[in-house]
Amino acid sequence: MKALQGANLAVRFLVLELGALAIAAYWGYESAEGVLRWVLAIGAPLLVAAAWGLFVSPKAKVDVPRPVRFAIELTILGAAAAALASTGQEMLAIGFAALAVLSGALNYACSS
């Protein structure tokens, strides 16, 4: 079980957390023109990182109950999937969302 948990944590960080940041930047760049394109491409990942750091990360600044943290996590990752879908990458968005739910559920079940 420890090996599965370790692999899941690696997937969560390398694919989901870093992926959400990349998706936010991609969405920002694709969703606007001119200066706003760059504001969103830089600002959206900063917003994702701030929300994750405040509520979801292992060293979260705001301590919330596990179910609330799980809901916030799924909201952030779901927003990333929706942003990806809005750029025309529907299949990637579905895959990202499915992986987020699977990994989040596994992490929730294994953490105490």
Secondary structure, DSSP 8 states (H G I E B T S, - for coil): -HHHHHHHHHHIIIIIIHHHHHHHHHHHHHS--HHHHHHHHHHHHHHHHHHIIIIISTT-SS---HHHHHHHHHHHHHHHHHHHHHTT-HHHHHHHHHHHHHHHHHHHHH--
